[in-house]
Amino acid sequence: MREEIEEAVNRLKKSKAPGVDNISAEEIQAVGNSGIEILLSRPMCRKIWKEEMWKKSIIIPLHEKDTMNCDNYRGVSFLPIVKK
């Protein structure tokens, strides 16, 4: 499981907006091994999956090409980085 988390942390895309948790990919990558140990700790894993915050995302409507057409929107979701 440690290798999976290390691989997932290394694959996180930088310069992306954080989600509801307000934690960026750069912050997770910056803490290194100590951050991975925290994510691996059993109480932390339980808390992550039980918290409602990890199940939510921020959805922002963005205009497509024609800004005068009110039906021309698409949603962009900001998910918590730890969830990814």
mmCIF file of the N, C-alpha and C atoms, coordinates in Angstrom:
data_MODEL
# 
_entry.id   MODEL 
# 
loop_
_atom_site.group_PDB 
_atom_site.id 
_atom_site.type_symbol 
_atom_site.label_atom_id 
_atom_site.label_alt_id 
_atom_site.label_comp_id 
_atom_site.label_asym_id 
_atom_site.label_entity_id 
_atom_site.label_seq_id 
_atom_site.pdbx_PDB_ins_code 
_atom_site.Cartn_x 
_atom_site.Cartn_y 
_atom_site.Cartn_z 
_atom_site.occupancy 
_atom_site.B_iso_or_equiv 
_atom_site.pdbx_formal_charge 
_atom_site.auth_seq_id 
_atom_site.auth_comp_id 
_atom_site.auth_asym_id 
_atom_site.auth_atom_id 
_atom_site.pdbx_PDB_model_num 
ATOM 1   N N  . MET A 1 1  ? 0.818   -1.198 0.000   1.00 0.00 ? 1  MET A N  1 
ATOM 2   C CA . MET A 1 1  ? 0.000   0.000  0.000   1.00 0.00 ? 1  MET A CA 1 
ATOM 3   C C  . MET A 1 1  ? 0.862   1.262  0.000   1.00 0.00 ? 1  MET A C  1 
ATOM 4   N N  . ARG A 1 2  ? 2.009   1.232  0.649   1.00 0.00 ? 2  ARG A N  1 
ATOM 5   C CA . ARG A 1 2  ? 2.891   2.400  0.663   1.00 0.00 ? 2  ARG A CA 1 
ATOM 6   C C  . ARG A 1 2  ? 3.341   2.774  -0.745  1.00 0.00 ? 2  ARG A C  1 
ATOM 7   N N  . GLU A 1 3  ? 3.691   1.775  -1.544  1.00 0.00 ? 3  GLU A N  1 
ATOM 8   C CA . GLU A 1 3  ? 4.147   2.026  -2.908  1.00 0.00 ? 3  GLU A CA 1 
ATOM 9   C C  . GLU A 1 3  ? 3.039   2.676  -3.742  1.00 0.00 ? 3  GLU A C  1 
ATOM 10  N N  . GLU A 1 4  ? 1.804   2.234  -3.501  1.00 0.00 ? 4  GLU A N  1 
ATOM 11  C CA . GLU A 1 4  ? 0.667   2.805  -4.227  1.00 0.00 ? 4  GLU A CA 1 
ATOM 12  C C  . GLU A 1 4  ? 0.492   4.281  -3.884  1.00 0.00 ? 4  GLU A C  1 
ATOM 13  N N  . ILE A 1 5  ? 0.627   4.609  -2.615  1.00 0.00 ? 5  ILE A N  1 
ATOM 14  C CA . ILE A 1 5  ? 0.475   6.010  -2.195  1.00 0.00 ? 5  ILE A CA 1 
ATOM 15  C C  . ILE A 1 5  ? 1.622   6.850  -2.737  1.00 0.00 ? 5  ILE A C  1 
ATOM 16  N N  . GLU A 1 6  ? 2.846   6.343  -2.667  1.00 0.00 ? 6  GLU A N  1 
ATOM 17  C CA . GLU A 1 6  ? 3.992   7.082  -3.205  1.00 0.00 ? 6  GLU A CA 1 
ATOM 18  C C  . GLU A 1 6  ? 3.818   7.348  -4.695  1.00 0.00 ? 6  GLU A C  1 
ATOM 19  N N  . GLU A 1 7  ? 3.367   6.338  -5.417  1.00 0.00 ? 7  GLU A N  1 
ATOM 20  C CA . GLU A 1 7  ? 3.154   6.493  -6.858  1.00 0.00 ? 7  GLU A CA 1 
ATOM 21  C C  . GLU A 1 7  ? 2.054   7.515  -7.141  1.00 0.00 ? 7  GLU A C  1 
ATOM 22  N N  . ALA A 1 8  ? 0.974   7.443  -6.368  1.00 0.00 ? 8  ALA A N  1 
ATOM 23  C CA . ALA A 1 8  ? -0.134  8.385  -6.558  1.00 0.00 ? 8  ALA A CA 1 
ATOM 24  C C  . ALA A 1 8  ? 0.298   9.818  -6.245  1.00 0.00 ? 8  ALA A C  1 
ATOM 25  N N  . VAL A 1 9  ? 1.084   10.003 -5.192  1.00 0.00 ? 9  VAL A N  1 
ATOM 26  C CA . VAL A 1 9  ? 1.567   11.343 -4.837  1.00 0.00 ? 9  VAL A CA 1 
ATOM 27  C C  . VAL A 1 9  ? 2.473   11.871 -5.934  1.00 0.00 ? 9  VAL A C  1 
ATOM 28  N N  . ASN A 1 10 ? 3.330   11.033 -6.486  1.00 0.00 ? 10 ASN A N  1 
ATOM 29  C CA . ASN A 1 10 ? 4.237   11.470 -7.548  1.00 0.00 ? 10 ASN A CA 1 
ATOM 30  C C  . ASN A 1 10 ? 3.490   11.814 -8.838  1.00 0.00 ? 10 ASN A C  1 
ATOM 31  N N  . ARG A 1 11 ? 2.341   11.182 -9.071  1.00 0.00 ? 11 ARG A N  1 
ATOM 32  C CA . ARG A 1 11 ? 1.567   11.432 -10.291 1.00 0.00 ? 11 ARG A CA 1 
ATOM 33  C C  . ARG A 1 11 ? 0.658   12.645 -10.190 1.00 0.00 ? 11 ARG A C  1 
ATOM 34  N N  . LEU A 1 12 ? 0.517   13.237 -9.007  1.00 0.00 ? 12 LEU A N  1 
ATOM 35  C CA . LEU A 1 12 ? -0.369  14.392 -8.856  1.00 0.00 ? 12 LEU A CA 1 
ATOM 36  C C  . LEU A 1 12 ? 0.109   15.542 -9.743  1.00 0.00 ? 12 LEU A C  1 
ATOM 37  N N  . LYS A 1 13 ? -0.840  16.166 -10.428 1.00 0.00 ? 13 LYS A N  1 
ATOM 38  C CA . LYS A 1 13 ? -0.514  17.287 -11.301 1.00 0.00 ? 13 LYS A CA 1 
ATOM 39  C C  . LYS A 1 13 ? -0.370  18.554 -10.465 1.00 0.00 ? 13 LYS A C  1 
ATOM 40  N N  . LYS A 1 14 ? 0.681   19.299 -10.750 1.00 0.00 ? 14 LYS A N  1 
ATOM 41  C CA . LYS A 1 14 ? 0.937   20.534 -10.017 1.00 0.00 ? 14 LYS A CA 1 
ATOM 42  C C  . LYS A 1 14 ? 0.152   21.687 -10.638 1.00 0.00 ? 14 LYS A C  1 
ATOM 43  N N  . SER A 1 15 ? 0.061   22.769 -9.910  1.00 0.00 ? 15 SER A N  1 
ATOM 44  C CA . SER A 1 15 ? -0.615  23.996 -10.339 1.00 0.00 ? 15 SER A CA 1 
ATOM 45  C C  . SER A 1 15 ? -2.092  23.782 -10.627 1.00 0.00 ? 15 SER A C  1 
ATOM 46  N N  . LYS A 1 16 ? -2.715  22.899 -9.876  1.00 0.00 ? 16 LYS A N  1 
ATOM 47  C CA . LYS A 1 16 ? -4.159  22.694 -9.981  1.00 0.00 ? 16 LYS A CA 1 
ATOM 48  C C  . LYS A 1 16 ? -4.818  23.272 -8.733  1.00 0.00 ? 16 LYS A C  1 
ATOM 49  N N  . ALA A 1 17 ? -6.052  23.716 -8.895  1.00 0.00 ? 17 ALA A N  1 
ATOM 50  C CA . ALA A 1 17 ? -6.777  24.301 -7.774  1.00 0.00 ? 17 ALA A CA 1 
ATOM 51  C C  . ALA A 1 17 ? -7.141  23.228 -6.757  1.00 0.00 ? 17 ALA A C  1 
ATOM 52  N N  . PRO A 1 18 ? -7.014  23.531 -5.466  1.00 0.00 ? 18 PRO A N  1 
ATOM 53  C CA . PRO A 1 18 ? -7.418  22.563 -4.437  1.00 0.00 ? 18 PRO A CA 1 
ATOM 54  C C  . PRO A 1 18 ? -8.933  22.467 -4.342  1.00 0.00 ? 18 PRO A C  1 
ATOM 55  N N  . GLY A 1 19 ? -9.406  21.419 -3.703  1.00 0.00 ? 19 GLY A N  1 
ATOM 56  C CA . GLY A 1 19 ? -10.838 21.209 -3.536  1.00 0.00 ? 19 GLY A CA 1 
ATOM 57  C C  . GLY A 1 19 ? -11.340 21.779 -2.224  1.00 0.00 ? 19 GLY A C  1 
ATOM 58  N N  . VAL A 1 20 ? -12.353 21.146 -1.677  1.00 0.00 ? 20 VAL A N  1 
ATOM 59  C CA . VAL A 1 20 ? -12.992 21.589 -0.443  1.00 0.00 ? 20 VAL A CA 1 
ATOM 60  C C  . VAL A 1 20 ? -11.997 21.577 0.718   1.00 0.00 ? 20 VAL A C  1 
ATOM 61  N N  . ASP A 1 21 ? -11.062 20.633 0.705   1.00 0.00 ? 21 ASP A N  1 
ATOM 62  C CA . ASP A 1 21 ? -10.095 20.519 1.795   1.00 0.00 ? 21 ASP A CA 1 
ATOM 63  C C  . ASP A 1 21 ? -9.027  21.611 1.775   1.00 0.00 ? 21 ASP A C  1 
ATOM 64  N N  . ASN A 1 22 ? -8.917  22.347 0.666   1.00 0.00 ? 22 ASN A N  1 
ATOM 65  C CA . ASN A 1 22 ? -7.962  23.440 0.507   1.00 0.00 ? 22 ASN A CA 1 
ATOM 66  C C  . ASN A 1 22 ? -6.507  22.977 0.629   1.00 0.00 ? 22 ASN A C  1 
ATOM 67  N N  . ILE A 1 23 ? -6.230  21.734 0.234   1.00 0.00 ? 23 ILE A N  1 
ATOM 68  C CA . ILE A 1 23 ? -4.871  21.192 0.235   1.00 0.00 ? 23 ILE A CA 1 
ATOM 69  C C  . ILE A 1 23 ? -4.446  21.014 -1.218  1.00 0.00 ? 23 ILE A C  1 
ATOM 70  N N  . SER A 1 24 ? -3.311  21.601 -1.596  1.00 0.00 ? 24 SER A N  1 
ATOM 71  C CA . SER A 1 24 ? -2.849  21.500 -2.977  1.00 0.00 ? 24 SER A CA 1 
ATOM 72  C C  . SER A 1 24 ? -1.932  20.295 -3.149  1.00 0.00 ? 24 SER A C  1 
ATOM 73  N N  . ALA A 1 25 ? -1.735  19.901 -4.395  1.00 0.00 ? 25 ALA A N  1 
ATOM 74  C CA . ALA A 1 25 ? -0.841  18.784 -4.706  1.00 0.00 ? 25 ALA A CA 1 
ATOM 75  C C  . ALA A 1 25 ? 0.593   19.108 -4.285  1.00 0.00 ? 25 ALA A C  1 
ATOM 76  N N  . GLU A 1 26 ? 0.994   20.357 -4.442  1.00 0.00 ? 26 GLU A N  1 
ATOM 77  C CA . GLU A 1 26 ? 2.349   20.756 -4.054  1.00 0.00 ? 26 GLU A CA 1 
ATOM 78  C C  . GLU A 1 26 ? 2.585   20.567 -2.556  1.00 0.00 ? 26 GLU A C  1 
ATOM 79  N N  . GLU A 1 27 ? 1.550   20.837 -1.747  1.00 0.00 ? 27 GLU A N  1 
ATOM 80  C CA . GLU A 1 27 ? 1.686   20.672 -0.299  1.00 0.00 ? 27 GLU A CA 1 
ATOM 81  C C  . GLU A 1 27 ? 1.863   19.200 0.064   1.00 0.00 ? 27 GLU A C  1 
ATOM 82  N N  . ILE A 1 28 ? 1.094   18.333 -0.582  1.00 0.00 ? 28 ILE A N  1 
ATOM 83  C CA . ILE A 1 28 ? 1.213   16.899 -0.306  1.00 0.00 ? 28 ILE A CA 1 
ATOM 84  C C  . ILE A 1 28 ? 2.583   16.389 -0.730  1.00 0.00 ? 28 ILE A C  1 
ATOM 85  N N  . GLN A 1 29 ? 3.069   16.846 -1.884  1.00 0.00 ? 29 GLN A N  1 
ATOM 86  C CA . GLN A 1 29 ? 4.375   16.408 -2.362  1.00 0.00 ? 29 GLN A CA 1 
ATOM 87  C C  . GLN A 1 29 ? 5.507   16.979 -1.507  1.00 0.00 ? 29 GLN A C  1 
ATOM 88  N N  . ALA A 1 30 ? 5.317   18.181 -0.956  1.00 0.00 ? 30 ALA A N  1 
ATOM 89  C CA . ALA A 1 30 ? 6.360   18.828 -0.170  1.00 0.00 ? 30 ALA A CA 1 
ATOM 90  C C  . ALA A 1 30 ? 6.614   18.137 1.169   1.00 0.00 ? 30 ALA A C  1 
ATOM 91  N N  . VAL A 1 31 ? 5.601   17.490 1.755   1.00 0.00 ? 31 VAL A N  1 
ATOM 92  C CA . VAL A 1 31 ? 5.799   16.859 3.062   1.00 0.00 ? 31 VAL A CA 1 
ATOM 93  C C  . VAL A 1 31 ? 6.569   15.549 2.963   1.00 0.00 ? 31 VAL A C  1 
ATOM 94  N N  . GLY A 1 32 ? 6.660   14.987 1.762   1.00 0.00 ? 32 GLY A N  1 
ATOM 95  C CA . GLY A 1 32 ? 7.507   13.810 1.536   1.00 0.00 ? 32 GLY A CA 1 
ATOM 96  C C  . GLY A 1 32 ? 7.096   12.587 2.333   1.00 0.00 ? 32 GLY A C  1 
ATOM 97  N N  . ASN A 1 33 ? 8.098   11.889 2.875   1.00 0.00 ? 33 ASN A N  1 
ATOM 98  C CA . ASN A 1 33 ? 7.864   10.622 3.582   1.00 0.00 ? 33 ASN A CA 1 
ATOM 99  C C  . ASN A 1 33 ? 7.014   10.785 4.839   1.00 0.00 ? 33 ASN A C  1 
ATOM 100 N N  . SER A 1 34 ? 7.180   11.901 5.543   1.00 0.00 ? 34 SER A N  1 
ATOM 101 C CA . SER A 1 34 ? 6.380   12.083 6.760   1.00 0.00 ? 34 SER A CA 1 
ATOM 102 C C  . SER A 1 34 ? 4.901   12.217 6.420   1.00 0.00 ? 34 SER A C  1 
ATOM 103 N N  . GLY A 1 35 ? 4.582   12.852 5.311   1.00 0.00 ? 35 GLY A N  1 
ATOM 104 C CA . GLY A 1 35 ? 3.194   12.962 4.879   1.00 0.00 ? 35 GLY A CA 1 
ATOM 105 C C  . GLY A 1 35 ? 2.616   11.627 4.463   1.00 0.00 ? 35 GLY A C  1 
ATOM 106 N N  . ILE A 1 36 ? 3.438   10.801 3.820   1.00 0.00 ? 36 ILE A N  1 
ATOM 107 C CA . ILE A 1 36 ? 2.987   9.462  3.416   1.00 0.00 ? 36 ILE A CA 1 
ATOM 108 C C  . ILE A 1 36 ? 2.734   8.610  4.656   1.00 0.00 ? 36 ILE A C  1 
ATOM 109 N N  . GLU A 1 37 ? 3.580   8.745  5.672   1.00 0.00 ? 37 GLU A N  1 
ATOM 110 C CA . GLU A 1 37 ? 3.368   8.014  6.925   1.00 0.00 ? 37 GLU A CA 1 
ATOM 111 C C  . GLU A 1 37 ? 2.049   8.414  7.577   1.00 0.00 ? 37 GLU A C  1 
ATOM 112 N N  . ILE A 1 38 ? 1.726   9.700  7.528   1.00 0.00 ? 38 ILE A N  1 
ATOM 113 C CA . ILE A 1 38 ? 0.461   10.174 8.095   1.00 0.00 ? 38 ILE A CA 1 
ATOM 114 C C  . ILE A 1 38 ? -0.713  9.586  7.324   1.00 0.00 ? 38 ILE A C  1 
ATOM 115 N N  . LEU A 1 39 ? -0.616  9.593  5.979   1.00 0.00 ? 39 LEU A N  1 
ATOM 116 C CA . LEU A 1 39 ? -1.690  9.021  5.168   1.00 0.00 ? 39 LEU A CA 1 
ATOM 117 C C  . LEU A 1 39 ? -1.832  7.520  5.405   1.00 0.00 ? 39 LEU A C  1 
ATOM 118 N N  . LEU A 1 40 ? -0.741  6.849  5.729   1.00 0.00 ? 40 LEU A N  1 
ATOM 119 C CA . LEU A 1 40 ? -0.768  5.407  5.960   1.00 0.00 ? 40 LEU A CA 1 
ATOM 120 C C  . LEU A 1 40 ? -1.267  5.028  7.350   1.00 0.00 ? 40 LEU A C  1 
ATOM 121 N N  . SER A 1 41 ? -1.232  5.974  8.281   1.00 0.00 ? 41 SER A N  1 
ATOM 122 C CA . SER A 1 41 ? -1.648  5.632  9.640   1.00 0.00 ? 41 SER A CA 1 
ATOM 123 C C  . SER A 1 41 ? -3.116  5.230  9.635   1.00 0.00 ? 41 SER A C  1 
ATOM 124 N N  . ARG A 1 42 ? -3.422  4.175  10.312  1.00 0.00 ? 42 ARG A N  1 
ATOM 125 C CA . ARG A 1 42 ? -4.776  3.610  10.291  1.00 0.00 ? 42 ARG A CA 1 
ATOM 126 C C  . ARG A 1 42 ? -5.842  4.610  10.742  1.00 0.00 ? 42 ARG A C  1 
ATOM 127 N N  . PRO A 1 43 ? -5.645  5.353  11.850  1.00 0.00 ? 43 PRO A N  1 
ATOM 128 C CA . PRO A 1 43 ? -6.682  6.318  12.251  1.00 0.00 ? 43 PRO A CA 1 
ATOM 129 C C  . PRO A 1 43 ? -6.898  7.398  11.183  1.00 0.00 ? 43 PRO A C  1 
ATOM 130 N N  . MET A 1 44 ? -5.815  7.829  10.523  1.00 0.00 ? 44 MET A N  1 
ATOM 131 C CA . MET A 1 44 ? -5.958  8.859  9.493   1.00 0.00 ? 44 MET A CA 1 
ATOM 132 C C  . MET A 1 44 ? -6.745  8.331  8.304   1.00 0.00 ? 44 MET A C  1 
ATOM 133 N N  . CYS A 1 45 ? -6.460  7.107  7.880   1.00 0.00 ? 45 CYS A N  1 
ATOM 134 C CA . CYS A 1 45 ? -7.192  6.515  6.753   1.00 0.00 ? 45 CYS A CA 1 
ATOM 135 C C  . CYS A 1 45 ? -8.675  6.401  7.067   1.00 0.00 ? 45 CYS A C  1 
ATOM 136 N N  . ARG A 1 46 ? -8.992  5.953  8.269   1.00 0.00 ? 46 ARG A N  1 
ATOM 137 C CA . ARG A 1 46 ? -10.404 5.838  8.664   1.00 0.00 ? 46 ARG A CA 1 
ATOM 138 C C  . ARG A 1 46 ? -11.089 7.201  8.646   1.00 0.00 ? 46 ARG A C  1 
ATOM 139 N N  . LYS A 1 47 ? -10.383 8.200  9.161   1.00 0.00 ? 47 LYS A N  1 
ATOM 140 C CA . LYS A 1 47 ? -10.960 9.533  9.219   1.00 0.00 ? 47 LYS A CA 1 
ATOM 141 C C  . LYS A 1 47 ? -11.181 10.096 7.811   1.00 0.00 ? 47 LYS A C  1 
ATOM 142 N N  . ILE A 1 48 ? -10.233 9.871  6.924   1.00 0.00 ? 48 ILE A N  1 
ATOM 143 C CA . ILE A 1 48 ? -10.354 10.380 5.559   1.00 0.00 ? 48 ILE A CA 1 
ATOM 144 C C  . ILE A 1 48 ? -11.605 9.826  4.894   1.00 0.00 ? 48 ILE A C  1 
ATOM 145 N N  . TRP A 1 49 ? -11.830 8.526  5.004   1.00 0.00 ? 49 TRP A N  1 
ATOM 146 C CA . TRP A 1 49 ? -12.942 7.917  4.295   1.00 0.00 ? 49 TRP A CA 1 
ATOM 147 C C  . TRP A 1 49 ? -14.288 8.127  4.982   1.00 0.00 ? 49 TRP A C  1 
ATOM 148 N N  . LYS A 1 50 ? -14.298 8.466  6.276   1.00 0.00 ? 50 LYS A N  1 
ATOM 149 C CA . LYS A 1 50 ? -15.563 8.687  6.976   1.00 0.00 ? 50 LYS A CA 1 
ATOM 150 C C  . LYS A 1 50 ? -16.015 10.142 6.914   1.00 0.00 ? 50 LYS A C  1 
ATOM 151 N N  . GLU A 1 51 ? -15.095 11.041 6.754   1.00 0.00 ? 51 GLU A N  1 
ATOM 152 C CA . GLU A 1 51 ? -15.448 12.462 6.735   1.00 0.00 ? 51 GLU A CA 1 
ATOM 153 C C  . GLU A 1 51 ? -16.293 12.790 5.511   1.00 0.00 ? 51 GLU A C  1 
ATOM 154 N N  . GLU A 1 52 ? -17.298 13.582 5.711   1.00 0.00 ? 52 GLU A N  1 
ATOM 155 C CA . GLU A 1 52 ? -18.152 14.006 4.604   1.00 0.00 ? 52 GLU A CA 1 
ATOM 156 C C  . GLU A 1 52 ? -17.414 14.933 3.647   1.00 0.00 ? 52 GLU A C  1 
ATOM 157 N N  . MET A 1 53 ? -16.427 15.668 4.154   1.00 0.00 ? 53 MET A N  1 
ATOM 158 C CA . MET A 1 53 ? -15.700 16.616 3.325   1.00 0.00 ? 53 MET A CA 1 
ATOM 159 C C  . MET A 1 53 ? -15.052 15.928 2.121   1.00 0.00 ? 53 MET A C  1 
ATOM 160 N N  . TRP A 1 54 ? -14.615 14.685 2.276   1.00 0.00 ? 54 TRP A N  1 
ATOM 161 C CA . TRP A 1 54 ? -13.924 13.981 1.194   1.00 0.00 ? 54 TRP A CA 1 
ATOM 162 C C  . TRP A 1 54 ? -14.906 13.523 0.119   1.00 0.00 ? 54 TRP A C  1 
ATOM 163 N N  . LYS A 1 55 ? -16.196 13.554 0.427   1.00 0.00 ? 55 LYS A N  1 
ATOM 164 C CA . LYS A 1 55 ? -17.207 13.115 -0.526  1.00 0.00 ? 55 LYS A CA 1 
ATOM 165 C C  . LYS A 1 55 ? -17.783 14.281 -1.322  1.00 0.00 ? 55 LYS A C  1 
ATOM 166 N N  . LYS A 1 56 ? -17.340 15.485 -1.041  1.00 0.00 ? 56 LYS A N  1 
ATOM 167 C CA . LYS A 1 56 ? -17.900 16.675 -1.678  1.00 0.00 ? 56 LYS A CA 1 
ATOM 168 C C  . LYS A 1 56 ? -16.909 17.263 -2.673  1.00 0.00 ? 56 LYS A C  1 
ATOM 169 N N  . SER A 1 57 ? -17.436 18.034 -3.596  1.00 0.00 ? 57 SER A N  1 
ATOM 170 C CA . SER A 1 57 ? -16.594 18.774 -4.525  1.00 0.00 ? 57 SER A CA 1 
ATOM 171 C C  . SER A 1 57 ? -17.220 20.138 -4.759  1.00 0.00 ? 57 SER A C  1 
ATOM 172 N N  . ILE A 1 58 ? -16.436 21.030 -5.291  1.00 0.00 ? 58 ILE A N  1 
ATOM 173 C CA . ILE A 1 58 ? -16.912 22.351 -5.657  1.00 0.00 ? 58 ILE A CA 1 
ATOM 174 C C  . ILE A 1 58 ? -17.145 22.324 -7.163  1.00 0.00 ? 58 ILE A C  1 
ATOM 175 N N  . ILE A 1 59 ? -18.347 22.685 -7.594  1.00 0.00 ? 59 ILE A N  1 
ATOM 176 C CA . ILE A 1 59 ? -18.661 22.707 -9.020  1.00 0.00 ? 59 ILE A CA 1 
ATOM 177 C C  . ILE A 1 59 ? -18.877 24.153 -9.433  1.00 0.00 ? 59 ILE A C  1 
ATOM 178 N N  . ILE A 1 60 ? -18.109 24.575 -10.427 1.00 0.00 ? 60 ILE A N  1 
ATOM 179 C CA . ILE A 1 60 ? -18.192 25.945 -10.922 1.00 0.00 ? 60 ILE A CA 1 
ATOM 180 C C  . ILE A 1 60 ? -18.647 25.904 -12.377 1.00 0.00 ? 60 ILE A C  1 
ATOM 181 N N  . PRO A 1 61 ? -19.703 26.632 -12.719 1.00 0.00 ? 61 PRO A N  1 
ATOM 182 C CA . PRO A 1 61 ? -20.136 26.673 -14.116 1.00 0.00 ? 61 PRO A CA 1 
ATOM 183 C C  . PRO A 1 61 ? -19.248 27.620 -14.930 1.00 0.00 ? 61 PRO A C  1 
ATOM 184 N N  . LEU A 1 62 ? -18.804 27.166 -16.083 1.00 0.00 ? 62 LEU A N  1 
ATOM 185 C CA . LEU A 1 62 ? -17.987 27.987 -16.984 1.00 0.00 ? 62 LEU A CA 1 
ATOM 186 C C  . LEU A 1 62 ? -18.691 28.126 -18.318 1.00 0.00 ? 62 LEU A C  1 
ATOM 187 N N  . HIS A 1 63 ? -18.579 29.314 -18.926 1.00 0.00 ? 63 HIS A N  1 
ATOM 188 C CA . HIS A 1 63 ? -19.136 29.531 -20.257 1.00 0.00 ? 63 HIS A CA 1 
ATOM 189 C C  . HIS A 1 63 ? -18.339 28.741 -21.283 1.00 0.00 ? 63 HIS A C  1 
ATOM 190 N N  . GLU A 1 64 ? -19.044 28.219 -22.263 1.00 0.00 ? 64 GLU A N  1 
ATOM 191 C CA . GLU A 1 64 ? -18.384 27.648 -23.432 1.00 0.00 ? 64 GLU A CA 1 
ATOM 192 C C  . GLU A 1 64 ? -18.084 28.823 -24.371 1.00 0.00 ? 64 GLU A C  1 
ATOM 193 N N  . LYS A 1 65 ? -18.049 28.596 -25.645 1.00 0.00 ? 65 LYS A N  1 
ATOM 194 C CA . LYS A 1 65 ? -17.644 29.632 -26.602 1.00 0.00 ? 65 LYS A CA 1 
ATOM 195 C C  . LYS A 1 65 ? -18.601 30.828 -26.636 1.00 0.00 ? 65 LYS A C  1 
ATOM 196 N N  . ASP A 1 66 ? -19.900 30.581 -26.720 1.00 0.00 ? 66 ASP A N  1 
ATOM 197 C CA . ASP A 1 66 ? -20.886 31.651 -26.862 1.00 0.00 ? 66 ASP A CA 1 
ATOM 198 C C  . ASP A 1 66 ? -21.353 32.110 -25.479 1.00 0.00 ? 66 ASP A C  1 
ATOM 199 N N  . THR A 1 67 ? -20.848 33.241 -25.013 1.00 0.00 ? 67 THR A N  1 
ATOM 200 C CA . THR A 1 67 ? -21.191 33.717 -23.669 1.00 0.00 ? 67 THR A CA 1 
ATOM 201 C C  . THR A 1 67 ? -22.575 34.353 -23.612 1.00 0.00 ? 67 THR A C  1 
ATOM 202 N N  . MET A 1 68 ? -23.185 34.640 -24.744 1.00 0.00 ? 68 MET A N  1 
ATOM 203 C CA . MET A 1 68 ? -24.523 35.231 -24.766 1.00 0.00 ? 68 MET A CA 1 
ATOM 204 C C  . MET A 1 68 ? -25.617 34.173 -24.610 1.00 0.00 ? 68 MET A C  1 
ATOM 205 N N  . ASN A 1 69 ? -25.293 32.912 -24.829 1.00 0.00 ? 69 ASN A N  1 
ATOM 206 C CA . ASN A 1 69 ? -26.263 31.822 -24.709 1.00 0.00 ? 69 ASN A CA 1 
ATOM 207 C C  . ASN A 1 69 ? -26.224 31.275 -23.284 1.00 0.00 ? 69 ASN A C  1 
ATOM 208 N N  . CYS A 1 70 ? -27.323 31.428 -22.555 1.00 0.00 ? 70 CYS A N  1 
ATOM 209 C CA . CYS A 1 70 ? -27.363 31.001 -21.150 1.00 0.00 ? 70 CYS A CA 1 
ATOM 210 C C  . CYS A 1 70 ? -27.290 29.484 -20.986 1.00 0.00 ? 70 CYS A C  1 
ATOM 211 N N  . ASP A 1 71 ? -27.608 28.737 -22.032 1.00 0.00 ? 71 ASP A N  1 
ATOM 212 C CA . ASP A 1 71 ? -27.555 27.272 -21.967 1.00 0.00 ? 71 ASP A CA 1 
ATOM 213 C C  . ASP A 1 71 ? -26.165 26.728 -22.260 1.00 0.00 ? 71 ASP A C  1 
ATOM 214 N N  . ASN A 1 72 ? -25.236 27.598 -22.556 1.00 0.00 ? 72 ASN A N  1 
ATOM 215 C CA . ASN A 1 72 ? -23.924 27.171 -23.019 1.00 0.00 ? 72 ASN A CA 1 
ATOM 216 C C  . ASN A 1 72 ? -22.911 27.173 -21.869 1.00 0.00 ? 72 ASN A C  1 
ATOM 217 N N  . TYR A 1 73 ? -23.139 26.314 -20.897 1.00 0.00 ? 73 TYR A N  1 
ATOM 218 C CA . TYR A 1 73 ? -22.258 26.192 -19.741 1.00 0.00 ? 73 TYR A CA 1 
ATOM 219 C C  . TYR A 1 73 ? -21.736 24.768 -19.643 1.00 0.00 ? 73 TYR A C  1 
ATOM 220 N N  . ARG A 1 74 ? -20.638 24.610 -18.964 1.00 0.00 ? 74 ARG A N  1 
ATOM 221 C CA . ARG A 1 74 ? -20.161 23.287 -18.562 1.00 0.00 ? 74 ARG A CA 1 
ATOM 222 C C  . ARG A 1 74 ? -19.659 23.431 -17.129 1.00 0.00 ? 74 ARG A C  1 
ATOM 223 N N  . GLY A 1 75 ? -19.761 22.366 -16.384 1.00 0.00 ? 75 GLY A N  1 
ATOM 224 C CA . GLY A 1 75 ? -19.324 22.406 -14.989 1.00 0.00 ? 75 GLY A CA 1 
ATOM 225 C C  . GLY A 1 75 ? -17.906 21.900 -14.826 1.00 0.00 ? 75 GLY A C  1 
ATOM 226 N N  . VAL A 1 76 ? -17.156 22.538 -13.958 1.00 0.00 ? 76 VAL A N  1 
ATOM 227 C CA . VAL A 1 76 ? -15.816 22.095 -13.593 1.00 0.00 ? 76 VAL A CA 1 
ATOM 228 C C  . VAL A 1 76 ? -15.851 21.743 -12.115 1.00 0.00 ? 76 VAL A C  1 
ATOM 229 N N  . SER A 1 77 ? -15.424 20.531 -11.771 1.00 0.00 ? 77 SER A N  1 
ATOM 230 C CA . SER A 1 77 ? -15.441 20.067 -10.377 1.00 0.00 ? 77 SER A CA 1 
ATOM 231 C C  . SER A 1 77 ? -14.047 20.171 -9.774  1.00 0.00 ? 77 SER A C  1 
ATOM 232 N N  . PHE A 1 78 ? -13.971 20.690 -8.574  1.00 0.00 ? 78 PHE A N  1 
ATOM 233 C CA . PHE A 1 78 ? -12.734 20.725 -7.817  1.00 0.00 ? 78 PHE A CA 1 
ATOM 234 C C  . PHE A 1 78 ? -12.830 19.682 -6.714  1.00 0.00 ? 78 PHE A C  1 
ATOM 235 N N  . LEU A 1 79 ? -12.137 18.565 -6.883  1.00 0.00 ? 79 LEU A N  1 
ATOM 236 C CA . LEU A 1 79 ? -12.154 17.471 -5.923  1.00 0.00 ? 79 LEU A CA 1 
ATOM 237 C C  . LEU A 1 79 ? -11.023 17.614 -4.918  1.00 0.00 ? 79 LEU A C  1 
ATOM 238 N N  . PRO A 1 80 ? -11.190 17.112 -3.719  1.00 0.00 ? 80 PRO A N  1 
ATOM 239 C CA . PRO A 1 80 ? -10.073 17.112 -2.760  1.00 0.00 ? 80 PRO A CA 1 
ATOM 240 C C  . PRO A 1 80 ? -8.900  16.297 -3.312  1.00 0.00 ? 80 PRO A C  1 
ATOM 241 N N  . ILE A 1 81 ? -7.692  16.830 -3.175  1.00 0.00 ? 81 ILE A N  1 
ATOM 242 C CA . ILE A 1 81 ? -6.489  16.177 -3.708  1.00 0.00 ? 81 ILE A CA 1 
ATOM 243 C C  . ILE A 1 81 ? -6.274  14.819 -3.057  1.00 0.00 ? 81 ILE A C  1 
ATOM 244 N N  . VAL A 1 82 ? -6.505  14.703 -1.760  1.00 0.00 ? 82 VAL A N  1 
ATOM 245 C CA . VAL A 1 82 ? -6.285  13.435 -1.065  1.00 0.00 ? 82 VAL A CA 1 
ATOM 246 C C  . VAL A 1 82 ? -7.219  12.352 -1.610  1.00 0.00 ? 82 VAL A C  1 
ATOM 247 N N  . LYS A 1 83 ? -8.382  12.752 -2.025  1.00 0.00 ? 83 LYS A N  1 
ATOM 248 C CA . LYS A 1 83 ? -9.328  11.801 -2.614  1.00 0.00 ? 83 LYS A CA 1 
ATOM 249 C C  . LYS A 1 83 ? -8.787  11.242 -3.922  1.00 0.00 ? 83 LYS A C  1 
ATOM 250 N N  . LYS A 1 84 ? -8.101  12.080 -4.675  1.00 0.00 ? 84 LYS A N  1 
ATOM 251 C CA . LYS A 1 84 ? -7.543  11.628 -5.944  1.00 0.00 ? 84 LYS A CA 1 
ATOM 252 C C  . LYS A 1 84 ? -6.460  10.613 -5.710  1.00 0.00 ? 84 LYS A C  1 
# 
